[in-house]
């Protein structure tokens, strides 16, 4: 590929994003630096800066990619079924997110920092995909639950998407956190990603769908 070609740009961006994703499997956001990402790639930290000015831009690109993958899963659900009950849809939606634990982990991070430390063009690209994910969920609701009004679907979106930001920290806890909750007598009920998403989806849908 010629230097500066769109293909080369995409390939290098993907390599940087992949390196960030690999590091994020074992490191927290604070410890993932451009220097560490550079060690995982085939080019220098200076060249990384040519594509991403901050590590927040890289994480935002990774989050965007995770949303894109989830949208594909949602489209697959929509195309693979003609009809679904509330319980069936809740199960499929929960499974789609259970497979996207990295998406949920990234959601639980401080979006304000990622977005404020990213250039406008990168933020617009992310917001475009984020908006598409909401429209895709709304499309599933429209197909499987035609009795829902546009306001009903919007109400579901307004409740469901903010809820997703808390799924990862609620379901993925360390032994230290478990012990602390036990000592605090907090009566904390540990649920899996699937269990908590399926449960809230059923409750929300039954609240919006006329009986």
C-alpha positions as CSV (number, residue, x, y, z in Angstrom):
1,X,0.0,0.0,0.0
2,X,1.4,3.4,-0.9
3,X,2.3,5.7,2.0
4,X,-0.6,7.8,3.1
5,X,-3.2,5.7,1.3
6,X,-6.6,5.3,3.0
7,X,-5.9,1.5,3.2
8,X,-2.7,2.2,5.1
9,X,-4.3,4.7,7.4
10,X,-7.1,2.2,8.2
11,X,-4.6,-0.6,8.8
12,X,-2.4,1.4,11.1
13,X,-5.4,2.7,13.1
14,X,-6.7,-0.8,13.5
15,X,-3.2,-2.0,14.7
16,X,-3.2,0.8,17.3
17,X,-6.8,0.0,18.4
18,X,-6.0,-3.7,18.6
19,X,-2.9,-2.9,20.8
20,X,-5.0,-0.8,23.1
21,X,-7.7,-3.6,23.3
22,X,-5.0,-6.2,24.2
23,X,-3.5,-4.0,26.9
24,X,-7.0,-3.2,28.3
25,X,-7.6,-6.9,29.0
26,X,-5.0,-6.9,31.8
27,X,-4.5,-3.2,32.6
28,X,-6.7,-0.4,33.7
29,X,-7.4,2.7,31.8
30,X,-4.9,4.8,33.8
31,X,-2.0,2.5,33.2
32,X,-2.6,2.2,29.4
33,X,-0.3,4.8,27.9
34,X,0.7,5.8,24.4
35,X,4.1,4.4,25.2
36,X,2.7,1.0,26.2
37,X,0.5,1.0,23.1
38,X,3.6,1.8,21.0
39,X,5.4,-1.2,22.3
40,X,2.6,-3.4,21.0
41,X,2.7,-1.9,17.5
42,X,5.1,-2.0,14.6
43,X,5.8,1.7,14.6
44,X,6.9,4.5,17.0
45,X,4.9,6.5,19.5
46,X,5.5,9.6,17.3
47,X,3.7,7.8,14.4
48,X,0.8,6.9,16.7
49,X,0.4,10.6,17.4
50,X,-0.1,11.1,13.6
51,X,-3.3,9.0,13.9
52,X,-4.5,9.6,17.5
53,X,-3.5,12.7,19.5
54,X,-4.4,11.2,22.9
55,X,-5.0,7.8,24.4
56,X,-8.6,8.9,25.0
57,X,-9.0,9.1,21.2
58,X,-7.8,5.5,20.9
59,X,-10.2,4.3,23.6
60,X,-13.0,6.2,22.0
61,X,-12.2,4.5,18.7
62,X,-12.2,1.1,20.5
63,X,-15.6,1.9,22.0
64,X,-16.9,2.9,18.6
65,X,-15.7,-0.4,17.1
66,X,-17.4,-2.3,20.0
67,X,-20.7,-0.5,19.3
68,X,-20.3,-1.4,15.6
69,X,-19.9,-5.1,16.4
70,X,-23.0,-4.9,18.7
71,X,-25.0,-3.3,15.9
72,X,-24.2,-6.3,13.7
73,X,-25.4,-8.6,16.5
74,X,-28.6,-6.6,16.7
75,X,-29.2,-6.7,13.0
76,X,-28.7,-10.5,13.1
77,X,-31.4,-10.8,15.8
78,X,-33.7,-8.7,13.6
79,X,-33.0,-10.7,10.5
80,X,-33.2,-14.1,12.1
81,X,-36.6,-13.9,13.6
82,X,-40.0,-12.9,12.3
83,X,-41.7,-12.8,15.7
84,X,-40.4,-12.8,19.3
85,X,-42.1,-12.8,22.7
86,X,-40.9,-10.3,25.3
87,X,-39.0,-13.1,27.1
88,X,-37.4,-14.3,23.9
89,X,-36.2,-10.9,22.8
90,X,-34.9,-10.1,26.3
91,X,-32.9,-13.3,26.2
92,X,-31.4,-12.5,22.8
93,X,-30.6,-8.9,23.7
94,X,-28.9,-10.1,26.9
95,X,-26.9,-12.7,25.0
96,X,-25.8,-10.0,22.5
97,X,-24.3,-7.9,25.3
98,X,-23.0,-10.9,27.2
99,X,-20.7,-11.5,24.3
100,X,-19.6,-7.8,24.4
101,X,-18.2,-7.6,27.9
102,X,-15.5,-5.2,26.5
103,X,-18.2,-2.9,25.3
104,X,-19.8,-2.9,28.8
105,X,-16.4,-2.4,30.4
106,X,-15.7,0.6,28.2
107,X,-19.2,2.0,28.9
108,X,-18.5,2.0,32.6
109,X,-15.5,4.4,32.1
110,X,-15.7,8.2,32.3
111,X,-17.1,9.2,28.9
112,X,-16.5,12.8,29.7
113,X,-12.8,12.3,29.7
114,X,-12.7,10.3,26.5
115,X,-14.9,12.7,24.7
116,X,-13.4,16.0,26.0
117,X,-9.9,14.8,25.1
118,X,-10.8,13.8,21.5
119,X,-10.9,15.9,18.4
120,X,-14.3,16.9,17.0
121,X,-14.0,14.7,13.9
122,X,-13.4,11.6,16.1
123,X,-16.2,12.5,18.5
124,X,-18.6,13.0,15.6
125,X,-17.6,9.6,14.2
126,X,-18.3,8.0,17.6
127,X,-21.6,9.7,18.1
128,X,-22.8,8.7,14.7
129,X,-22.2,5.0,15.6
130,X,-23.7,5.5,19.1
131,X,-26.8,7.0,17.5
132,X,-27.0,4.1,15.1
133,X,-27.0,1.6,18.0
134,X,-30.0,3.3,19.5
135,X,-31.9,3.4,16.2
136,X,-31.1,-0.3,15.7
137,X,-32.5,-1.3,19.1
138,X,-35.6,0.9,18.2
139,X,-35.8,-1.0,14.9
140,X,-35.9,-4.3,16.8
141,X,-38.7,-3.0,19.0
142,X,-40.7,-1.8,16.1
143,X,-40.5,-5.1,14.3
144,X,-41.1,-7.4,17.3
145,X,-43.5,-5.2,19.3
146,X,-45.5,-3.2,16.8
147,X,-48.0,-2.3,19.5
148,X,-45.4,0.0,21.0
149,X,-45.7,3.7,20.0
150,X,-42.8,5.8,18.9
151,X,-42.9,7.4,22.4
152,X,-42.8,3.9,24.0
153,X,-39.8,3.0,22.0
154,X,-38.1,6.2,22.9
155,X,-38.9,5.6,26.5
156,X,-37.3,2.2,26.4
157,X,-34.2,3.7,24.8
158,X,-34.0,6.4,27.5
159,X,-34.2,3.9,30.3
160,X,-32.1,1.0,28.7
161,X,-29.0,2.8,27.5
162,X,-28.2,4.7,30.7
163,X,-28.8,1.4,32.6
164,X,-26.1,-0.3,30.4
165,X,-23.4,2.0,31.8
166,X,-23.7,0.4,35.2
167,X,-23.9,-3.3,34.1
168,X,-20.1,-4.0,34.1
169,X,-19.2,-2.7,37.6
170,X,-22.3,-4.4,39.0
171,X,-21.7,-7.8,37.5
172,X,-17.9,-8.0,37.4
173,X,-16.5,-7.6,40.9
174,X,-13.2,-8.6,42.6
175,X,-12.9,-10.9,45.6
176,X,-11.9,-7.8,47.6
177,X,-15.1,-6.1,46.6
178,X,-17.2,-9.1,47.5
179,X,-15.5,-9.4,50.9
180,X,-16.1,-5.7,51.5
181,X,-19.8,-6.0,50.7
182,X,-20.2,-9.0,53.0
183,X,-18.5,-7.2,55.8
184,X,-20.7,-4.2,55.2
185,X,-23.8,-6.5,55.3
186,X,-25.0,-4.8,52.2
187,X,-27.1,-7.8,51.1
188,X,-25.6,-7.5,47.6
189,X,-27.1,-9.9,45.1
190,X,-24.5,-10.9,42.5
191,X,-26.0,-11.3,39.0
192,X,-24.4,-12.3,35.7
193,X,-24.5,-9.9,32.7
194,X,-27.1,-12.0,31.1
195,X,-29.3,-12.2,34.2
196,X,-29.4,-8.5,34.9
197,X,-29.9,-7.4,31.3
198,X,-32.6,-10.0,30.6
199,X,-34.4,-9.0,33.8
200,X,-34.5,-5.3,33.2
201,X,-35.5,-5.8,29.6
202,X,-38.5,-7.9,30.5
203,X,-39.6,-5.3,33.1
204,X,-39.2,-2.4,30.8
205,X,-41.0,-4.0,27.9
206,X,-43.9,-5.1,30.1
207,X,-44.1,-1.5,31.3
208,X,-44.4,-0.1,27.7
209,X,-46.4,-2.8,26.0
210,X,-50.2,-2.5,26.5
211,X,-51.8,-5.6,28.0
